[in-house]
Amino acid sequence: MQIGVAYSEAGQQIWLNIEVPDEATVREAIHKSGILKSFPTIDLETQKVGVFGRLVKLDAPLKPGDRIEIYRAITCDPQTVPRRDGVGGEEDE
């Protein structure tokens, strides 16, 4: 069956369509896709994965046409994020 594997990081994204056996799991499909070699920073033990935006476990079975998404942690630079009023314990005078 054919499924997709998608991953994105700053400035680079990839979406692969691959063939996997009918009984393939999310983990097996990710490994078969080769995406872990292209993005060695992916850590399946800590990063979440989903199918069509819905979180799933690595041993979840796949259906034809599924799109596996590997999520990365959201990070931001505190210097570039605007402060909201009342955040940080300071009060308006």
N, C-alpha and C positions, 0 to 999 in steps of 0.2 A: 504494500500500500504506500501511497505517497503522502508525506507530511512535510511541514515546514519548520525550520528552526531559525529564530530571530534573536539578535543581540545588538545592543547599541552602547557605545561609550562616546565620550566627547570627540566630536569630529569624525567618527567612524561608525558605520552600522553595516550589518550583514543580515541577509535573509537567504537561507538555503532551502531548496526543495530537494528532498532525498527519498529514496525507496527504502522501506524497512519491512521486516517480516510482519505478518498479521498480528502476531502476539507480542510485538515490541512494547517496551515500557519507555517512559520519558527519558530515564537515564541511558538506556541502550541507544535510543535515537540521538541523544546529544553526543554520546561517544562516537557513534557511527558517522555523524555529520562532519567530524574533524574540527569543529569550532573551538575545542579546547586547545588545539595546537595553534590556531590562528590568534587566539586570545588567551595566553597563558595566565593572565590575572584572574580568570574566572575560577571561583572556588565553589563547587557545588555543595560543599558541606555548610557553607554560610549564606550563599546567595539563594534567594527564592526563585522558583520557576512557576510558570503558569501555562495554561492552554487557553487561548483566546481571552486573556485578561483575567482568568480565574485561577487562583493559586491551587497547585496540585503537588502531590508528593512525587519523588523521583521514581517510585515503583508503580505509578499510575499507568494503566494500559492506555494505548492510543487508539484512535479511530481514524479511518481514512480522511484526509484533508485537514487534520488537526494542525494548528500552528503552535509550537512550543516557543515560549518567550522566557529568556533568562534575564532576570531583573538584577540591576546593580543598586548598591546603596546610593541614596540621594545625599549628595554632599554639597555644601555651599560655603562660600567664603564669608565669614561674619562681617567683614569690612564692606561687602557689597550688598548686604541685605538690609533694607531699611528697618529701623526700629519702630515697633508699634508702641503707642502710648500705654503707659502702665506696665510695661515689660521691664523686668530687672529691679523691681522694688522702688523705683523712683516715682514720686508723685508730682503732678503738676502743681505749681504754686499760684 
